[in-house]
Amino acid sequence: MAGRIEIERDDRGVETIWLNNQNHRNTLNNSLIDDMAAAIHRSNSDDQCHVIIIRGRGGVFCAGRELRDLAALLDADISLIQATYHRLRMLNEALYLCRKPTIAVVEKYAFGAGATLASWCDIAIAEDDASFAYPEVRHGIVPSPIVMALNRGAPRKAIMDLILTGRRIDGREAALCHIITRAVAKADLETNVEATILDILKGSPDAIARTKDFIVHAEDASMRSAMLSAVDSISIGLTHPETRRRISAFLAGAR
């Protein structure tokens, strides 16, 4: 299979996972899906990693699934088809359950599985003229994984409009639909991403990890159960040595 995953980490613990399949506009094939999921799992378990960035080489984020993978499923039995999509589920779960902050940096295209990849990240920053689309229904495919991702943030009317029509929208409209966090001018993209990273790095890594844990819990729980769990979450958090050190330092500076 073509393409590869490339990993870079700076001395702040900011890790960039690059999707490099430039001959196919950084589309995802089975091998790349497996490798990216594995990379996220490794970073999630590494105490020296503090932020994970997902982006594509060559100024393109990801134009969806490789057609060769989909073509191979046309004559396949249901077990092979299910196994193929379980790979994508593993990648989606790796992003959703990751305890490190994840940021998608979207340039040029984010179609289908590529747009879904951005949706599962905690923060998605895109060029204002980047193109987003969910064209699955035009190919007779039910976009179930996409619905799961969009349901976490986008309004129902926006979801129905985008997945039932398959139309393309730009980054500005994607931000209005809450598919991404924000859209910025191409010239401001790197500056905006760096500012976001700096803000994240000001936080306690342990508190960030526990906050992400609680968000996942709250999304799966009833409102009453989540409110009760919130008491335990914040109470236990205040017993952590780093939390006490940070609060003491803040109070000392406020005097």
C-alpha positions as CSV (number, residue, x, y, z in Angstrom):
1,M,0.0,0.0,0.0
2,A,1.2,3.5,-0.7
3,G,1.8,6.2,1.9
4,R,3.2,6.3,5.4
5,I,2.7,7.9,8.8
6,E,5.5,10.2,9.9
7,I,5.9,11.4,13.5
8,E,7.8,14.4,14.8
9,R,8.0,15.6,18.4
10,D,9.5,18.9,19.6
11,D,11.2,19.5,23.0
12,R,7.9,20.7,24.5
13,G,6.3,17.3,24.0
14,V,4.2,18.4,21.0
15,E,3.9,15.5,18.7
16,T,2.8,15.9,15.0
17,I,1.4,12.8,13.3
18,W,1.8,13.4,9.6
19,L,-0.4,11.6,7.0
20,N,1.9,11.2,3.9
21,N,0.1,9.7,0.9
22,Q,0.5,12.7,-1.4
23,N,0.0,10.8,-4.6
24,H,-3.6,10.2,-3.5
25,R,-4.3,13.5,-1.7
26,N,-3.5,11.9,1.6
27,T,-6.4,9.4,1.4
28,L,-6.5,6.7,4.1
29,N,-5.9,3.1,3.2
30,N,-6.0,0.2,5.6
31,S,-2.3,0.3,6.4
32,L,-2.4,4.0,7.1
33,I,-5.4,3.6,9.3
34,D,-3.7,0.9,11.4
35,D,-0.5,2.9,11.6
36,M,-2.2,6.1,12.7
37,A,-4.2,4.3,15.4
38,A,-1.0,2.7,16.7
39,A,0.8,6.0,16.8
40,I,-2.0,7.6,18.8
41,H,-2.1,4.7,21.2
42,R,1.7,5.0,21.7
43,S,1.5,8.8,22.3
44,N,-1.4,8.4,24.7
45,S,0.8,6.1,26.8
46,D,3.8,8.4,26.8
47,D,4.1,10.8,29.7
48,Q,6.5,12.9,27.6
49,C,3.8,13.6,25.0
50,H,1.6,16.6,25.9
51,V,-0.2,17.5,22.7
52,I,-1.0,15.5,19.5
53,I,-1.3,17.3,16.1
54,I,-2.9,15.5,13.1
55,R,-2.2,16.9,9.7
56,G,-1.3,16.0,6.1
57,R,1.8,16.5,4.1
58,G,1.9,18.7,1.0
59,G,-0.7,21.2,2.2
60,V,-3.6,18.7,2.0
61,F,-5.3,17.2,5.1
62,C,-7.1,14.1,3.9
63,A,-9.4,13.4,0.9
64,G,-11.1,10.4,2.4
65,R,-10.7,6.6,1.9
66,E,-8.5,5.2,-0.9
67,L,-10.8,4.0,-3.7
68,R,-8.6,0.8,-4.0
69,D,-9.7,-0.3,-0.5
70,L,-13.3,0.3,-1.3
71,A,-13.1,-1.5,-4.7
72,A,-11.7,-4.5,-2.9
73,L,-14.9,-4.7,-0.8
74,L,-17.3,-4.9,-3.7
75,D,-17.1,-8.6,-4.1
76,A,-16.2,-9.4,-0.5
77,D,-18.3,-11.1,2.1
78,I,-19.8,-9.3,5.1
79,S,-17.1,-10.6,7.5
80,L,-14.3,-8.9,5.5
81,I,-16.2,-5.7,5.1
82,Q,-16.8,-5.6,8.8
83,A,-13.2,-6.3,9.6
84,T,-12.2,-3.4,7.3
85,Y,-14.5,-1.0,9.0
86,H,-13.4,-2.2,12.5
87,R,-10.0,-0.8,11.6
88,L,-11.5,2.6,11.1
89,R,-13.4,2.2,14.3
90,M,-10.2,1.6,16.1
91,L,-8.7,4.8,14.8
92,N,-11.9,6.8,15.7
93,E,-11.8,5.3,19.2
94,A,-8.1,6.0,19.6
95,L,-8.8,9.7,19.0
96,Y,-12.0,9.9,21.0
97,L,-10.5,8.2,24.1
98,C,-7.1,9.7,23.9
99,R,-6.2,11.5,27.2
100,K,-3.9,13.9,25.4
101,P,-5.3,17.0,23.6
102,T,-5.7,16.4,19.9
103,I,-5.7,19.1,17.2
104,A,-6.5,18.6,13.6
105,V,-4.9,21.1,11.2
106,V,-7.0,21.1,8.0
107,E,-5.6,22.3,4.8
108,K,-7.2,22.1,1.3
109,Y,-9.5,19.0,1.6
110,A,-11.3,17.0,4.3
111,F,-13.7,14.6,2.7
112,G,-15.5,11.6,4.1
113,A,-13.2,9.7,6.4
114,G,-10.8,12.7,6.4
115,A,-13.5,15.0,7.7
116,T,-14.4,12.4,10.3
117,L,-10.8,12.3,11.4
118,A,-10.9,16.0,12.1
119,S,-14.3,15.7,13.9
120,W,-12.9,13.1,16.3
121,C,-10.1,15.5,17.3
122,D,-10.7,17.7,20.3
123,I,-9.9,20.9,18.3
124,A,-10.0,21.3,14.6
125,I,-8.5,24.4,13.0
126,A,-8.9,24.9,9.2
127,E,-8.1,27.2,6.4
128,D,-11.2,29.3,5.8
129,D,-11.3,28.1,2.1
130,A,-10.6,24.4,2.9
131,S,-13.3,22.1,1.4
132,F,-15.3,19.7,3.6
133,A,-17.8,17.1,2.3
134,Y,-19.5,13.8,3.2
135,P,-20.2,12.3,-0.2
136,E,-20.9,8.7,1.0
137,V,-24.6,8.6,0.1
138,R,-23.8,9.6,-3.5
139,H,-21.9,6.3,-3.6
140,G,-24.6,4.3,-1.9
141,I,-22.7,4.1,1.4
142,V,-24.4,4.7,4.8
143,P,-22.1,7.2,6.6
144,S,-22.6,5.7,10.1
145,P,-19.1,6.5,11.5
146,I,-19.5,10.1,10.3
147,V,-22.8,10.4,12.1
148,M,-21.2,9.2,15.3
149,A,-18.5,11.9,15.0
150,L,-20.9,14.7,14.0
151,N,-23.4,13.9,16.8
152,R,-20.8,14.9,19.3
153,G,-20.8,18.6,18.2
154,A,-22.9,19.6,15.2
155,P,-26.7,20.5,15.3
156,R,-29.0,17.9,13.8
157,K,-30.2,20.1,11.0
158,A,-26.6,20.8,9.9
159,I,-25.8,17.0,10.0
160,M,-28.8,16.1,7.9
161,D,-28.0,18.8,5.4
162,L,-24.4,17.8,4.9
163,I,-24.7,14.0,4.9
164,L,-28.0,13.8,2.8
165,T,-26.8,16.2,0.1
166,G,-23.1,15.4,0.1
167,R,-22.4,19.0,-0.9
168,R,-19.1,20.7,-0.3
169,I,-18.7,23.5,2.2
170,D,-15.8,25.7,3.0
171,G,-14.0,26.2,6.3
172,R,-16.1,29.2,7.3
173,E,-19.4,27.3,6.9
174,A,-17.9,24.3,8.7
175,A,-17.1,26.4,11.7
176,L,-20.7,27.8,11.7
177,C,-22.0,24.2,11.6
178,H,-19.7,23.3,14.5
179,I,-17.9,20.7,12.5
180,I,-14.6,22.4,13.3
181,T,-13.5,24.7,16.0
182,R,-12.6,27.6,13.9
183,A,-11.5,28.7,10.4
184,V,-8.7,31.2,9.8
185,A,-7.0,32.7,6.8
186,K,-4.3,30.5,5.2
187,A,-1.7,33.1,6.1
188,D,-2.7,32.9,9.8
189,L,-3.0,29.1,10.1
190,E,0.3,28.3,11.7
191,T,0.2,31.2,14.1
192,N,-3.3,30.2,15.2
193,V,-2.2,26.6,15.7
194,E,0.8,27.6,17.7
195,A,-1.2,30.0,19.9
196,T,-3.6,27.1,20.7
197,I,-0.7,24.8,21.6
198,L,0.8,27.4,23.9
199,D,-2.5,27.8,25.7
200,I,-2.8,24.0,26.2
201,L,0.7,23.8,27.5
202,K,-0.2,26.2,30.3
203,G,-2.5,23.6,31.8
204,S,-1.6,20.7,34.0
205,P,-1.2,17.6,31.9
206,D,-2.8,15.5,34.7
207,A,-5.8,17.8,35.0
208,I,-6.2,17.8,31.2
209,A,-6.1,14.0,31.1
210,R,-8.7,13.7,33.9
211,T,-10.8,16.4,32.3
212,K,-10.9,14.4,29.0
213,D,-11.8,11.3,30.9
214,F,-14.7,13.0,32.6
215,I,-16.0,14.5,29.3
216,V,-16.1,11.0,27.8
217,H,-17.9,9.7,30.9
218,A,-20.4,12.6,30.9
219,E,-21.3,12.1,27.2
220,D,-22.1,8.4,28.0
221,A,-24.0,9.1,31.2
222,S,-27.4,10.5,32.1
223,M,-27.4,14.1,33.3
224,R,-28.1,13.1,36.9
225,S,-25.4,10.5,36.9
226,A,-22.9,12.9,35.3
227,M,-23.6,15.6,37.9
228,L,-23.0,13.2,40.7
229,S,-19.8,12.0,39.1
230,A,-18.6,15.5,38.7
231,V,-18.4,15.9,42.5
232,D,-16.1,13.0,42.8
233,S,-14.1,14.1,39.7
234,I,-13.3,17.6,40.9
235,S,-12.9,16.5,44.6
236,I,-10.3,13.8,43.8
237,G,-8.6,16.2,41.5
238,L,-8.0,18.7,44.2
239,T,-6.0,16.1,46.2
240,H,-3.4,15.8,43.5
241,P,0.0,17.3,44.4
242,E,0.4,19.3,41.2
243,T,-3.1,20.8,41.6
244,R,-2.3,21.9,45.1
245,R,1.0,23.3,44.0
246,R,-0.6,25.3,41.1
247,I,-3.3,26.7,43.3
248,S,-0.9,27.8,46.0
249,A,1.3,29.5,43.4
250,F,-1.7,31.3,41.9
251,L,-2.8,32.5,45.4
252,A,0.7,33.6,46.3
253,G,0.9,35.6,43.1
254,A,-2.5,37.2,43.7
255,R,-1.5,38.6,47.1
